[in-house]
């Protein structure tokens, strides 16, 4: 998260916007309403580059396979959602044929370049992330992220199971 009282200039018009960006958990006097107002101001600056509205970006996935609460979306996850939507409008067949890992790599490169070239875009997604975190806290009070433990692929197989099938001494 960025520090408070950041300023940036953008484009040839050199319009300056000042805003406060802090972690909502460390600043009790910055309310969800304040964050949403900042979000609206920044949305006006970046809306011409977006294909989804801020509410569509804030919406969690439609269906979850497991019953535990979803994790709060961070700024990159929401940017990735926007990036996929934008690319899907350009070339739907290419996006359908790509794997999620490839899409994420492309989105990562785009995130780095767009947030460097157009600072309002990066700031928009940072504040959008703060709003998502605050909404998540209200929807799921007491939520604690507990990642799933990795499953051992060979857990059920007996010790030395592979040695039964291949005699290493006979390989020459």
Secondary structure, 3 states (H helix, E strand, C coil): CCCCCEEEEECCCCEEEEECCCCHHHCCCCCHHHHHHHHHHHHHHHHHHCCCCHHHHHCCCCCCCCCCCCCCCCHHHHHHHHHHHHHHHHCHHHHHHCCHHHHHHHHHHHHHHHHHHCHHHHHHHHHHHHHHHHHHHHHCCCCCCCCCCCCCCCCCCCCCCCCCCCCHHHCC
